[in-house]
Amino acid sequence: MTSREEVLEIVKENLVDTIEELEGVEIDPARSMKDLGANSLDIVEVVSCSMRQLKVKVPRAELNKLDNINQLVDLLYTNVQEKESAS
């Protein structure tokens, strides 16, 4: 079973890989990726990489409703849980 903490770590890892200025910076999941300096392409990259690593797909309409990193992690975590319980 994948934990919420593991999902958060994957998102943070992809955020740092995409935005080099965040290397070694404490990432506050209550903030949005834009607050951390991500542009729209960076956000797409972080979300795409995270979904690929977690082997889940999230509808774009769901992603558009998110305000911060915690909400993204919750959404991805929910999808991972549904996938794991279905298999």
Rosetta constraint file for C-alpha pairs under 8 A:
AtomPair CA 1 CA 81 HARMONIC 7.69 0.50
AtomPair CA 1 CA 84 HARMONIC 7.05 0.50
AtomPair CA 2 CA 6 HARMONIC 6.41 0.50
AtomPair CA 2 CA 7 HARMONIC 7.34 0.50
AtomPair CA 2 CA 77 HARMONIC 7.90 0.50
AtomPair CA 2 CA 80 HARMONIC 7.24 0.50
AtomPair CA 2 CA 81 HARMONIC 7.46 0.50
AtomPair CA 3 CA 7 HARMONIC 6.57 0.50
AtomPair CA 3 CA 77 HARMONIC 7.51 0.50
AtomPair CA 4 CA 8 HARMONIC 6.22 0.50
AtomPair CA 4 CA 73 HARMONIC 7.16 0.50
AtomPair CA 4 CA 74 HARMONIC 7.35 0.50
AtomPair CA 4 CA 77 HARMONIC 5.80 0.50
AtomPair CA 5 CA 9 HARMONIC 6.18 0.50
AtomPair CA 6 CA 10 HARMONIC 6.28 0.50
AtomPair CA 7 CA 11 HARMONIC 6.32 0.50
AtomPair CA 7 CA 54 HARMONIC 7.81 0.50
AtomPair CA 7 CA 73 HARMONIC 6.12 0.50
AtomPair CA 7 CA 76 HARMONIC 7.19 0.50
AtomPair CA 7 CA 77 HARMONIC 6.28 0.50
AtomPair CA 8 CA 12 HARMONIC 6.13 0.50
AtomPair CA 8 CA 70 HARMONIC 7.86 0.50
AtomPair CA 8 CA 73 HARMONIC 5.69 0.50
AtomPair CA 9 CA 13 HARMONIC 5.96 0.50
AtomPair CA 10 CA 14 HARMONIC 6.20 0.50
AtomPair CA 10 CA 50 HARMONIC 6.22 0.50
AtomPair CA 10 CA 53 HARMONIC 7.79 0.50
AtomPair CA 11 CA 15 HARMONIC 6.10 0.50
AtomPair CA 11 CA 46 HARMONIC 6.81 0.50
AtomPair CA 11 CA 47 HARMONIC 7.55 0.50
AtomPair CA 11 CA 50 HARMONIC 5.79 0.50
AtomPair CA 11 CA 73 HARMONIC 7.25 0.50
AtomPair CA 12 CA 16 HARMONIC 6.23 0.50
AtomPair CA 12 CA 27 HARMONIC 7.18 0.50
AtomPair CA 13 CA 17 HARMONIC 6.16 0.50
AtomPair CA 14 CA 18 HARMONIC 6.06 0.50
AtomPair CA 14 CA 46 HARMONIC 5.29 0.50
AtomPair CA 14 CA 49 HARMONIC 6.68 0.50
AtomPair CA 14 CA 50 HARMONIC 6.72 0.50
AtomPair CA 15 CA 19 HARMONIC 5.94 0.50
AtomPair CA 15 CA 22 HARMONIC 7.67 0.50
AtomPair CA 15 CA 46 HARMONIC 5.66 0.50
AtomPair CA 16 CA 20 HARMONIC 5.70 0.50
AtomPair CA 16 CA 21 HARMONIC 7.55 0.50
AtomPair CA 16 CA 22 HARMONIC 5.33 0.50
AtomPair CA 16 CA 23 HARMONIC 5.68 0.50
AtomPair CA 18 CA 42 HARMONIC 6.26 0.50
AtomPair CA 18 CA 45 HARMONIC 7.20 0.50
AtomPair CA 18 CA 46 HARMONIC 6.78 0.50
AtomPair CA 19 CA 23 HARMONIC 7.81 0.50
AtomPair CA 19 CA 37 HARMONIC 7.67 0.50
AtomPair CA 19 CA 38 HARMONIC 6.87 0.50
AtomPair CA 19 CA 42 HARMONIC 7.37 0.50
AtomPair CA 22 CA 26 HARMONIC 7.92 0.50
AtomPair CA 22 CA 27 HARMONIC 7.78 0.50
AtomPair CA 22 CA 36 HARMONIC 7.80 0.50
AtomPair CA 29 CA 68 HARMONIC 6.72 0.50
AtomPair CA 29 CA 69 HARMONIC 4.74 0.50
AtomPair CA 29 CA 70 HARMONIC 5.07 0.50
AtomPair CA 30 CA 68 HARMONIC 5.73 0.50
AtomPair CA 30 CA 69 HARMONIC 6.12 0.50
AtomPair CA 30 CA 70 HARMONIC 5.82 0.50
AtomPair CA 31 CA 35 HARMONIC 6.23 0.50
AtomPair CA 31 CA 36 HARMONIC 7.42 0.50
AtomPair CA 31 CA 67 HARMONIC 7.94 0.50
AtomPair CA 31 CA 68 HARMONIC 5.13 0.50
AtomPair CA 31 CA 69 HARMONIC 6.22 0.50
AtomPair CA 31 CA 70 HARMONIC 7.99 0.50
AtomPair CA 32 CA 36 HARMONIC 6.71 0.50
AtomPair CA 32 CA 67 HARMONIC 5.99 0.50
AtomPair CA 32 CA 68 HARMONIC 3.94 0.50
AtomPair CA 32 CA 69 HARMONIC 5.62 0.50
AtomPair CA 33 CA 37 HARMONIC 6.56 0.50
AtomPair CA 33 CA 38 HARMONIC 5.38 0.50
AtomPair CA 33 CA 43 HARMONIC 6.81 0.50
AtomPair CA 33 CA 68 HARMONIC 6.76 0.50
AtomPair CA 33 CA 69 HARMONIC 6.66 0.50
AtomPair CA 34 CA 38 HARMONIC 4.68 0.50
AtomPair CA 34 CA 39 HARMONIC 6.23 0.50
AtomPair CA 38 CA 42 HARMONIC 5.38 0.50
AtomPair CA 38 CA 43 HARMONIC 6.19 0.50
AtomPair CA 39 CA 43 HARMONIC 6.35 0.50
AtomPair CA 40 CA 44 HARMONIC 6.31 0.50
AtomPair CA 41 CA 45 HARMONIC 6.20 0.50
AtomPair CA 42 CA 46 HARMONIC 6.18 0.50
AtomPair CA 43 CA 47 HARMONIC 6.11 0.50
AtomPair CA 44 CA 48 HARMONIC 5.90 0.50
AtomPair CA 45 CA 49 HARMONIC 5.99 0.50
AtomPair CA 46 CA 50 HARMONIC 6.05 0.50
AtomPair CA 47 CA 51 HARMONIC 6.09 0.50
AtomPair CA 48 CA 52 HARMONIC 6.11 0.50
AtomPair CA 49 CA 53 HARMONIC 6.15 0.50
AtomPair CA 50 CA 54 HARMONIC 6.14 0.50
AtomPair CA 51 CA 55 HARMONIC 5.69 0.50
AtomPair CA 51 CA 56 HARMONIC 5.18 0.50
AtomPair CA 51 CA 57 HARMONIC 6.05 0.50
AtomPair CA 51 CA 58 HARMONIC 7.63 0.50
AtomPair CA 51 CA 76 HARMONIC 7.37 0.50
AtomPair CA 52 CA 56 HARMONIC 6.60 0.50
AtomPair CA 52 CA 57 HARMONIC 7.95 0.50
AtomPair CA 54 CA 80 HARMONIC 6.92 0.50
AtomPair CA 55 CA 80 HARMONIC 7.86 0.50
AtomPair CA 56 CA 76 HARMONIC 7.57 0.50
AtomPair CA 56 CA 79 HARMONIC 6.53 0.50
AtomPair CA 56 CA 80 HARMONIC 6.43 0.50
AtomPair CA 56 CA 83 HARMONIC 7.55 0.50
AtomPair CA 57 CA 79 HARMONIC 7.76 0.50
AtomPair CA 58 CA 62 HARMONIC 6.86 0.50
AtomPair CA 58 CA 63 HARMONIC 7.19 0.50
AtomPair CA 58 CA 75 HARMONIC 8.00 0.50
AtomPair CA 58 CA 76 HARMONIC 7.40 0.50
AtomPair CA 58 CA 79 HARMONIC 7.43 0.50
AtomPair CA 59 CA 63 HARMONIC 6.70 0.50
AtomPair CA 60 CA 64 HARMONIC 6.27 0.50
AtomPair CA 61 CA 65 HARMONIC 6.98 0.50
AtomPair CA 62 CA 66 HARMONIC 7.38 0.50
AtomPair CA 63 CA 72 HARMONIC 7.38 0.50
AtomPair CA 66 CA 71 HARMONIC 5.84 0.50
AtomPair CA 66 CA 72 HARMONIC 6.39 0.50
AtomPair CA 67 CA 71 HARMONIC 6.76 0.50
AtomPair CA 68 CA 72 HARMONIC 6.67 0.50
AtomPair CA 69 CA 73 HARMONIC 6.17 0.50
AtomPair CA 70 CA 74 HARMONIC 6.10 0.50
AtomPair CA 71 CA 75 HARMONIC 6.13 0.50
AtomPair CA 72 CA 76 HARMONIC 6.13 0.50
AtomPair CA 73 CA 77 HARMONIC 5.85 0.50
AtomPair CA 74 CA 78 HARMONIC 6.05 0.50
AtomPair CA 75 CA 79 HARMONIC 6.37 0.50
AtomPair CA 76 CA 80 HARMONIC 6.17 0.50
AtomPair CA 77 CA 81 HARMONIC 6.14 0.50
AtomPair CA 78 CA 82 HARMONIC 6.24 0.50
AtomPair CA 79 CA 83 HARMONIC 6.18 0.50
AtomPair CA 80 CA 84 HARMONIC 6.05 0.50
AtomPair CA 81 CA 85 HARMONIC 6.05 0.50
AtomPair CA 82 CA 86 HARMONIC 6.15 0.50
AtomPair CA 83 CA 87 HARMONIC 6.50 0.50
